[in-house]
Every structure is written in C-alpha cells, then in structure tokens.
Amino acid sequence: MLRFYCFLTGDNYLMIAKDTPKSQQKVKILGNALLVPVIIWTVSSFLLARQVLATSISAAIITSICCTILISLIERIILMSKNNSKTALLSFFLGGCIALMGSLVIEQIVFAEDIDYMLQKNREKYAKQVAAERGQIFDSVQQMQLKLEYLLAMKAAVKEAEQLAINEMDDKGSGIKGTGGVTGGKTAIARSRTSILMKDKSTYDSLMQQKALLMQTAKDRALIEFKDGLIVRVNVFFKIVLSDWIMAAVLIIFSLLMFSLNFLVIIVQKLVPESNYEKRVRIIDEIGDRRMNVVYSLISNRGMKDFVYRTWSGQKNQ
C-alpha cells in the first residue's frame, strides 16, 4: 500500500521506505486525503449523469471515469506543488474550484426531488404561456373578438324579434289580435334570425375547437421542448434556496461539509507538520540550489576575467 500512496502523492518510494514511520504515516494520510474527493467525484458524477441528467448507463460510466481521472490529476498537481511558493495561489484556486463544483454536484443529487418539482411547475407555466400566445395569434387572425360581439348582437336581435312576435300574438303590437299576417311575419323574422344565429354560432364553435386543438398542440410541444439542463437546474436550485431560509441554512451547512471534504488535501497538507522525509527533500533541494549558485558564480567570474584579459591584451598589442 505504501507504494500506491507514493504513486498518488508523487513521492519517492525508495526514500520513503527507508525513512521514519512518521514520514510513511504522513504519505498515507495525504494519499487517503487525496482519495476522498476522488471517490466523491466518481460517485457523484455517475449519479449526476444517470439520475439527474437521465443519460444512458454507458454515458454515466464514461462521465464517471473521466471525472475520476481529471480530479485525480488536479489533486496530484495541488499536492505535488506544495514546496513551490509560486504555485501556492494556483493550488488554492484549483482546490477551491473543485470544492465548489463538487458541492454543487452533490447538492443537485441530494435535492433532486425538490428541483424536479420546481422544474415541473416551471415547465407547465411555460407551456401555458406558449399555448396562450398561440391562442392570441389565432384570435387575431380569425378576428374571434369581432365574431363574438356579432354573435352577442345577433342573440339580442333574435330575442328582440321573438319578443315582438309574442307581443303581436298578445295584442300588444299592431293591435290585431291572434296569429294573422303581422304576427306570422314577425315570427318568420325571428325564425330567420335564429337560423342565422345558429349557423354563425356553429361556425364560431368550430373555430373555438380549432383554437383549443392548436393551443393543446402548442402546449404539448412546449412541454417536450422545455430545457432542463444542468445550468437551468442550478438556477432553479438557488431560487428554491433563496425562497426558504430553513433550506438556505441546511444548504450552508451541507455546502461547508462538502467544501471541506473536497478541500481536504490542502487542509491536511497545511495542518500536518513537516515530516523527516520532507525536510530531507527540502535540504537536498537547498543544497542543489547552492551548488548551482556556486557554479554559476564561478562561471560568471571566470567569464569576466577572460573578458578583462582579452581587453587588456588587445590594448597592449596596439
């Protein structure tokens, strides 16, 4: 196992194997700390692809493998750059990005039912809006408002004609009581208007059925075309959180936990004291730097002496 941990951390196995138990213990701690976010990302990426995004099993496995490899490489870069002060800021940045993204992914899985419920409401709202817009277009093209006003006017005219016919039969019109010619004429007018009204109403009802069919078709299409990708889910998730302070508090606690687990490599790296192996590697590096500085100084001094000597020799020959 020590060889495996050395592979994860990038340390020299031959040196670690001959070093103190404390040095070996720290390598194991760092290796385990590196495995925690890798395992989290392996499981969460598979669940995200399979359950949340509803991909195929093969696509979920490929996504999980890719995330595992990518997070492993990034965590190793963070861990192996511990002695390089120039890359310390980059390490914290990469670690923070991984921790933040990991928290979001886990939250998408844990709160999937709440997000799906809100997405369904948004989907239905969007579909109703699209159907209403399609109905408005149909009303404008077919002039449905004018047709409705015409029907109401015709209905009033029929009612008026019928009332005139009744009044005529009751001797309240022309004064000729009974069902004579005047009464028959007014009755015929009432029947004629009723026939026209029924015909126009049938046409109007047919148009209303067409409108209802078009609106339903537009609604069904909108339900299918409604996008619910990962960015949309994240947006909906934050809207849910901001609308409920209890859920916001739970989210903060959960996010801090997930953030800490994904940031575990840097936390352990900074909290665990420097081991004997790390001190030895640091001393070796310092000795190497001093040697290179001495060699560089000698080369520089010798080059300066050669330059002075050549200059002096040239002036003497002149």
URHU-V767935 format. One record per residue. RES is the residue in three letters. D_LAST is the distance of its C-alpha to the last C-alpha in whole Angstrom. Layout:
# URHU-V767935
<<RES:D_LAST> <RES:D_LAST>>
This chain:
# URHU-V767935
<<MET:74> <LEU:71> <ARG:69> <PHE:71> <TYR:70> <CYS:66> <PHE:66> <LEU:67> <THR:65> <GLY:62> <ASP:62> <ASN:61> <TYR:64> <LEU:63> <MET:62> <ILE:65> <ALA:67> <LYS:66> <ASP:66> <THR:68> <PRO:71> <LYS:70> <SER:67> <GLN:69> <GLN:72> <LYS:69> <VAL:68> <LYS:72> <ILE:72> <LEU:69> <GLY:71> <ASN:74> <ALA:73> <LEU:71> <LEU:74> <VAL:76> <PRO:75> <VAL:74> <ILE:78> <ILE:79> <TRP:77> <THR:78> <VAL:82> <SER:82> <SER:80> <PHE:82> <LEU:85> <LEU:84> <ALA:83> <ARG:87> <GLN:89> <VAL:87> <LEU:86> <ALA:88> <THR:86> <SER:87> <ILE:87> <SER:84> <ALA:82> <ALA:83> <ILE:81> <ILE:78> <THR:78> <SER:78> <ILE:76> <CYS:73> <CYS:73> <THR:73> <ILE:70> <LEU:68> <ILE:70> <SER:69> <LEU:65> <ILE:65> <GLU:66> <ARG:64> <ILE:61> <ILE:62> <LEU:63> <MET:60> <SER:57> <LYS:59> <ASN:56> <ASN:54> <SER:54> <LYS:52> <THR:55> <ALA:58> <LEU:59> <LEU:59> <SER:61> <PHE:64> <PHE:64> <LEU:64> <GLY:67> <GLY:69> <CYS:69> <ILE:70> <ALA:73> <LEU:74> <MET:74> <GLY:76> <SER:79> <LEU:79> <VAL:80> <ILE:82> <GLU:84> <GLN:85> <ILE:87> <VAL:89> <PHE:90> <ALA:90> <GLU:94> <ASP:93> <ILE:91> <ASP:93> <TYR:96> <MET:94> <LEU:92> <GLN:96> <LYS:97> <ASN:94> <ARG:95> <GLU:98> <LYS:97> <TYR:95> <ALA:97> <LYS:100> <GLN:98> <VAL:97> <ALA:101> <ALA:102> <GLU:99> <ARG:100> <GLY:104> <GLN:103> <ILE:101> <PHE:105> <ASP:107> <SER:105> <VAL:105> <GLN:109> <GLN:110> <MET:111> <GLN:112> <LEU:114> <LYS:116> <LEU:117> <GLU:118> <TYR:120> <LEU:122> <LEU:122> <ALA:124> <MET:126> <LYS:127> <ALA:128> <ALA:130> <VAL:132> <LYS:133> <GLU:134> <ALA:136> <GLU:138> <GLN:139> <LEU:140> <ALA:142> <ILE:144> <ASN:145> <GLU:146> <MET:148> <ASP:149> <ASP:151> <LYS:148> <GLY:146> <SER:148> <GLY:152> <ILE:153> <LYS:153> <GLY:153> <THR:151> <GLY:151> <GLY:149> <VAL:147> <THR:146> <GLY:146> <GLY:143> <LYS:141> <THR:141> <ALA:140> <ILE:137> <ALA:136> <ARG:136> <SER:134> <ARG:131> <THR:132> <SER:131> <ILE:128> <LEU:127> <MET:127> <LYS:125> <ASP:122> <LYS:122> <SER:122> <THR:119> <TYR:117> <ASP:118> <SER:116> <LEU:113> <MET:113> <GLN:113> <GLN:110> <LYS:108> <ALA:109> <LEU:108> <LEU:105> <MET:104> <GLN:105> <THR:102> <ALA:100> <LYS:100> <ASP:100> <ARG:97> <ALA:95> <LEU:96> <ILE:94> <GLU:91> <PHE:91> <LYS:87> <ASP:87> <GLY:84> <LEU:82> <ILE:80> <VAL:84> <ARG:85> <VAL:82> <ASN:83> <VAL:87> <PHE:86> <PHE:85> <LYS:88> <ILE:90> <VAL:88> <LEU:88> <SER:92> <ASP:93> <TRP:91> <ILE:93> <MET:91> <ALA:88> <ALA:88> <VAL:89> <LEU:86> <ILE:84> <ILE:85> <PHE:84> <SER:81> <LEU:80> <LEU:81> <MET:79> <PHE:76> <SER:76> <LEU:77> <ASN:74> <PHE:72> <LEU:72> <VAL:69> <ILE:67> <ILE:70> <VAL:70> <GLN:66> <LYS:66> <LEU:69> <VAL:69> <PRO:67> <GLU:64> <SER:65> <ASN:63> <TYR:62> <GLU:60> <LYS:58> <ARG:57> <VAL:56> <ARG:54> <ILE:53> <ILE:51> <ASP:50> <GLU:48> <ILE:47> <GLY:45> <ASP:44> <ARG:42> <ARG:41> <MET:39> <ASN:38> <VAL:36> <VAL:35> <TYR:33> <SER:32> <LEU:30> <ILE:29> <SER:27> <ASN:26> <ARG:24> <GLY:23> <MET:21> <LYS:20> <ASP:18> <PHE:17> <VAL:16> <TYR:14> <ARG:13> <THR:11> <TRP:10> <SER:9> <GLY:6> <GLN:5> <LYS:5> <ASN:4> <GLN:0>>
